Amino acid sequence: MNAALNRIDHHSLGSGKGSIDAYMVIRNEADRLPFLLEHHRRLGVNRFFVCDNDSRDGSTEFLLSQSDCAVYHTADSFGEAGCGMNWINAMVARHGAGNWCLFIDADELFVYPHCEKIGLRAFCRFLEASGHEAVFAIMVDMYAAGPVSDAIYVRGTSFIDTCPFFDTDYKVRAKAALPFSRNFLDVEAVGGPRLRVFYPHYRNLGIWPMAVARAARNLRHHSLGKVIGLQKTDIGSLPPDITKVPLMHCRDGQRWATNHRTVPLPVAEVTAALLHFKLFANFDQRAHSEVNRGEHWDAGVEYRRYVAHAKKHPGAGFMYENSARYRSSADLKTHGIIRSSTAFDALAETIQADPVPERAVAS
């Protein structure tokens, strides 16, 4: 375990053999944490391993009051820790072997086909029986009907009550197979309001032009890019990556390679989504804060774009002709954003009512 990552709680969570665990890095998320934990407890998460990156808003104290949370603290740089992934993987290495591990951010809700009926433990048993060890997901940005400034979130309420709408035209496509690329799962999800509003020129960009744009971005991060002054420009700026593999069955040596992908694992036919609630009323304030902190990937270019757009279009919202209201996972399935399977649908048919979450840790 990283020496700068110190466990500060005194909770006895047991060995956790066979448990389903969630892992996250948070900073100043006191308002989101109560519902975030409630949603994932309801799905069947047994334990939460949280790295608190020096919160100052009461997040730490709240987490310490939760008996199912192991709380680690660090004041180190988020950016220098691989945007938090070094901390996630350190906690997984210590606690995750043999368990199903879910990687989420504080503004994300994990959902999958029939999650209203089938709890996480039953879902994971199904995955194991099918020979799969990982689940692919699309990050689905959620938004309100009106201006972002009106999407005022009230602590403890459902995120969906504040931002119930999503774009229906997401798609998954192959990435360009470059000779030097060794990335696992060479597909990418495309779509969503951030692409549509902040990066409109990328909406219809093909696979190979996108590969060229990635090369330009990589040049910005290369030492040569620093020499020629590209690091502080928008050259090669790309839309946010909305492709994720948030759920994996951990064995020794398995880890998340980046925030978006694991090391190679057998990926299930059934796919999921991370409902993403970035677009609350404090979106502009948070974007300014992240620009000033300079801790995020791509030198904060994405957040600078958000700030510039807010100045140019005050009061703007995200609704358009292909917006839909989220009521259940079935809405995502109908629009092809998540995918089930014949066997998983058959399992759902055997369940007559909402299950009681399986909170007990298997022996």
N, C-alpha and C positions, 0 to 999 in steps of 0.2 A: 504494500500500500504506500502511495506517495507520502513522504514524511510531512508535507504541508497539508495533507488531507486528514483532518483529525476528527474522530467520532466524538460527539459532545452530548449524546443522549445517554440515558441509563435504562433503556428499555430492554427487557429480556425477550427476544424474538425467537429463541430456540434455534435448533440446528437448521430448521426450514426445509428438511428433506421432503421433496415432493410439493413444495409450495409454489404458488404463482406470484411472482414478484414484479414490482414496477420500479424503474430507475429514472431519476431525473436530476437535472441541475436547475436551480432556481436562484433568482435574485430579485428581491422586492416584489413578491407575488402574494402578499397577505390577502388581498381581496379574492383572488382566484382559487387559492388553495382549498377552502372548505368544500366547494362544489366539485373541484377536480378530484379530491379524494373520495367524495361521496359517489360520484359516477363510477369510478373504477372499483371501489369496494362492492358496489352493486353488481358489477360484472363478475366479480369473484377474485380480485387481487387480494392476496393474503398479507403481503408486507410491502412497504415502500422504503426504498433506499434513496435518500435525498442528499445531494451535495448543495449546501447553501453557500453561494459565492458572496459572502459578506453582506447579507441583507441588512437594511436599516429601517424597515417599516413594520416590524413585528412578525415577519414570516418565521424567523428562527424560533421565537417564543411559541407561536402557534404549533409548529411542527413538534417541538419538544413536549407539547401537551397531548400528542397523539400517540397512543400506546402501540400502534402498528407501524410507526415510522422510525427507522434508523437514520439519524441526522449526522451528516458529516459537514465540516466547515472548512473553507479555505478563503483566504484573501488574495490568492494568486491571480494572475492574469487569465481571463477566460480565453482570450485569443491564443496565448502561448500554450494553453492546455488543449490545443486542437479544437477550439470552440467547445470546450467542456468534455470532449470525448475521452481524453485521458483519465478524467475523474470517473466517468461512467464505467469505463472498462476496468479501472482499478477496483471499483465496488463490485462489479460483476465477477471479477477474478476471485474476490474474497468470499462472496456470498452466493454466486449463481450456479455453480456446477451442479448439474443434474436437474435443474429447475427450468421452467418456462419463464423467460424474462421479457418484460415489456418496457421499451424505451419511449418515454413521452416527455413533452415539454409542458410547462404549466398552463399553456393556452390551448392544449390539445385534448380531445376526447376520442378514445379508441372505439370504433364501432366496426361490426362485420355482419354478414347476412344472418338474420334470425337472432341477433344478440339480445333481443327482447325476450326470447324464449330459451335460448341455449347459452348457459353461463360459460365463463372462460375455462373452467375445469373440463366441462364436457367438450368444448371446442378443442382444447389441447389434447384430450384423449383421442378425439377423432383424427387430429393431425398425426399423432403418433401411430395410430393404427394404419394410416395411409402412407406411412414412411416419410413424412415431411417434418422439417425442423425449422422452417421459417415462413413468415407470412408477408407478402407484398402489400403495400398500402399507398393510396394517393392522399396527399394532404389537400383537403377540401376547405378553401377559405369561406367562412361564413360572414354574413353582413346583414345590416338592418335595412328596413324599407326606405328610410330617409337619409339625411346627411350623417356622416360619421359622427359629428359632434352631438347628435341626438341619441346615439347608442350608449346610453349611460348604464353601466352595469352595477347592479346592487349585490353586494357581497352575500354569498350563500344561496342565491337564486340560480336557476339553470342558465348556463351560457346561452342556450338555444332560445330562451325567452327574449333575450336582448338582440341576438343576431340569428334569426331563423332562416335566412335565405342563402341559396348557393347557386352557382352556375351549373347548367346541366350538360354542357358540351365538352367535358374533359375527355381526353383520349390517351391511350398508351401506345407508343410507337417505338420502333427499334432506334438505337443510337448508331451513328456511323462507326463501323468496325475498323478503327485505325490500327495500323500494324503494331504500334507501340503501346496500345491500350491493353491493360490487364484487369480492367474493372469487371467485377462480378455483376451479373444481371444487366447486360447492356441494353436496357430499355429505359425510356423516360416517359413520365406523365406530363401532359401538356394541357394547359387551360387555366381557367379561374380568373377572378376579378383582378388580381394583381398583374397578371399578364395582359389582360384586356385594357386596364386603365393606365398602368404605369409603363408598360412595354408594348404598346400596340403594334409597333413595327416588327415584333417577333411573332405575332399571332399566326401568320401564314408562312413562316420561315420553314424551309424544308430541312431534311436531315443533314445534308452535307453543308449547306450554309450555316447551320447551327454548329457544326463541327469546326468550321473556320472561325466563328465567333468565339468558341471555347479556346481555340489556339491563341487568339488575340488576347483573351483574358489571361491565359496562362503566361503569355509573354509579359503582361503587366506585373505578374508576381515573380518572374524570373529576375536574376541579377541584371541581365541586360535591360529589362524594362525599367529597372531603377536607374541605370546609367543614363538612359535616354529620357527619363522623366515621365514614364507612363503610369507610375503607381498612383498618382493623384488625379488621374483623368478617368473619364467614363469609357475610354476605348475598350471594347471587348466586354462591356458591362452586360450581364446576362440576367434574364428573369430568375426569380428564386427557384431552386430545385424543389419540386413538390413530390418527388419519388422517394419513398421510404420503405425500409424493412424493419418495422418496429417490434416485431415479436419473434423471438428465436428460442429454441431449446438448447440450453447451454451445456457444453461439455468442456473439459479442460482445453484451454487454448483458443476456444471460440470467443469472438469479440465483434464489436462493431468497427468496421474499417473506417467509416466516416459517419457523420450525422445521418446519412441517408442509406447506407448499405452495410451489410455484415460481410464477414469473410464468406467464401462460397459454402452454401448449405442447400439441401433440397428444399425448394420453394413450393408451397401448396398451390393447388388449382384454385381453391377458395381464396379470395382477396379481401382486403379490408380498406378502411379509410381512417384518417385522423382528421376529425372535424377541427378546424383551426380558427381560433377566435382572437385574431390579431387586431381586428377592425372595430374595437370598442372606441368609446369617445376619447379615451386618452391616447389614441394611436399617434396623433401628431406630436404630443408631448414625449412619448416614448421614442419616436423616431429622432427627435432633436437630441434626446439624452444619449441614444446610441451613437449618433454622429459625433457627439462630444467625447464619449468614452473611447471610441475607436477600437473596440475589442472584437468586432465581428469580422467574419470572413469577407474577403474581397475589399478590404480597407474601408468598409462602411459605405461603399458606392450605392448599394441598394437603399440604405436609409437616407442618403443624401437625395436620392431621386424622390423618395416619399415626401421629404421636406419641401423640395422645389415644387412638387405638384400641389401640395397644400397651399403654398403661397400664391400659386397661379390660379387655382380653382377652389377658393374657400367655400365651404358649405356643400362640396360635391358628395355624391353617394355612389353606390355601385349597382343599383338595380338596372336591368335591361330586359329585352324581350325574352331571353332564355333563362331568366331567374325562376327558381321554384322554392317553395317553402318546405323545409325539412320537418317531417312528422315521425318518421321511423327509418330504420335501415332499408326498408322496402323501397323508399323513394330513391335511394342511391342505386339499388339493384335495378330498378325500372329504367334508369337512365344509363346503365352500363358502367357506372363509376366503381361499383364493387361487383364481384362475381361469386356466385355460389357453385355448387355441383349437384348432380343428381343424387349422389349419396348423402350430401349434407342436407339437401331439401327433404329427403326421406327421413333423416333423423329429426328434423324439425316437425314433421308431420306426426311423429310419435309423442310429441310433447303437447299436452292439452292446455296448460296454463303457464303463466310466468313462473319460472323456477325460483326457489329460495336460493340466494347466492351461496355457493359452496365455500364457506369461509374457513372450515377446518383444514388444517394442514395434514396431508396424507402421512401415514406412518410408514 
